[in-house]
Amino acid sequence: MKWVAWAILILTSISLSTIALAQQEATDFGKREFENSCADCHGMDAKGKGVLAANLKVAPPDLTLLSKNNGGVFPVERIFAVIDGRTQIESHGSRDMPIWGTRYAVNAAEHFLSVPYVGVPPNLEAYIRTRILNLINYLRRIQQK
């Protein structure tokens, strides 16, 4: 009988661990943002070998080397400026392109239209900044040492 209790305890522990890992994966918003917005060109591993990379005039850089190429310091402000459009990267094309342009603002508006709110109007700017910061945090975490 004791072994049954131990088996149940072990199976329960394994199940809870699996659920916790699945939830952690599901809530990695930065990784999800990268996969949805950047991986086609930069690759799922961010090393610049995405499925569209061969079609580009300028090869996408290895995003895991951002810190290494910046004297060991992760360039948060520069990356934010590239993503939000203040710094234009020639290979990203015009900010009017659908891939950049007002994409985050449109997504934010769609999100807030689908979620009812009471009292306080939605803050689109905060929503957009949060998405960008999640993406930057993911890029920071995948830097090569």
N, C-alpha and C positions, 0 to 999 in steps of 0.2 A: 504494500500500500504506500510505503514511503516513496518508492520510486515513481509512482503515479503523481504524487504531489510535486516531486522534484521536476518531473517532465513537464507538468503544467506550468510551474514557475519559470522554467527555462524557455518554453515556447512563448509564454506571455512576455518575457523579457526581450526575446528576439523580435516578436511582433511590435512591441512598443518602440524598440530601437529602429526598426525598419520604417515605421510610421514617422518617427521624428526625423530621420534622414530624408524621407520623401517630402515632408513639409519644409525642411530647410532648403532642399533643391527647388521646390515650387515657389519659395519666397525670395529667391535670389533675383531681385528685380533688375539689378545691373547686368547680370549675365543674360537674362531674358531680353533686355533692351539691346545688348550687344548682338545677340543672335538674330534679333528681328531687324536691326538697323544697320549693322556693320559687317556681319559675317559674310555676306555675299561677295564683298570685295576683299576684306581682310582675312577671311577664313575663320572657321570655327575655333581654331587655336590662336587666332589673332596674329599669325606670322606672315600675312600678306599673300596667301595662296588661296583666296576664295574662288568660287566657281565663276565669277565675272572678271577676275584679275587679268586673264589673258586678253580680254576685250578692251582693256583700258590703255590709253596712251602712256600714262605714267603708272608704273607698278606701285601697288599699295605698300606702305612700309610695314615692317614687323612691329606691331604695337606692344610687344612684350619687351622691347628694347628702349622704350621711351625714357626711363630713368637712366639706364646705362649711357644713352646718347646725350644725356643732359647732366653729366658729371655726377651721377648717382642720386640726383634729386628728381623726384616725380614732378613734372611741370603742370600742376593742376590748373593754374590760370590760363596757360596757353591752350590746353586741351579744352577747357570750358569755352574759350573764345572761338576755337575752331568749330566746336559743336553748335554753339548758339549763333554763329555767323559773323561775329565781330572780326574774326581773322579768316580771310578766305584762302582756301587751299586750291590751287589751280586744278588739280586732278578731281576735286569734288565738283567742279563746274559752278555754274551760276547758282545763287541762293534761291532763284526762282524755280529751279528744278523740283519736281515732286519729291525726290529723295531727301531734299533739305527744305528749302523754302519755309513755308508756314506749317510744316508737318506737325510739329509738337503742339502748336496752337490749335490746329484743327482737331488733333487727337484729344486735347484737353477739353475743347468745347463739346465734342461728341461724348466724352466721358461724363461731363457735368450735366449734359442734357439727359443722359440715361439714368442719372442718380438724383432722386428727389432730395431737396434740401429745405430746411426750415430756418428762417431768420437771417442767417448770414449768407450773402451771395458768394458764389465760388471764386476762388482766387486763382485764375488761370496762370498767372506768372509764377506763383508758388508751385503749382502742379508741374509746370514745364521745368523749372529749376530742379525740382526733386528728381524728375526723370533723368536730367543731365547729370546730376550729382551721383545718382545710382550707377549710371554708366561709367563715370569717372572712377568711382570707388572700385568697380569691377576691374577696370584697366589697371588701377594701382595694385590690386591683389594679384594680378597675373604677371607682374614684372619679373624678368630674370634677375637673379642675384649676381 
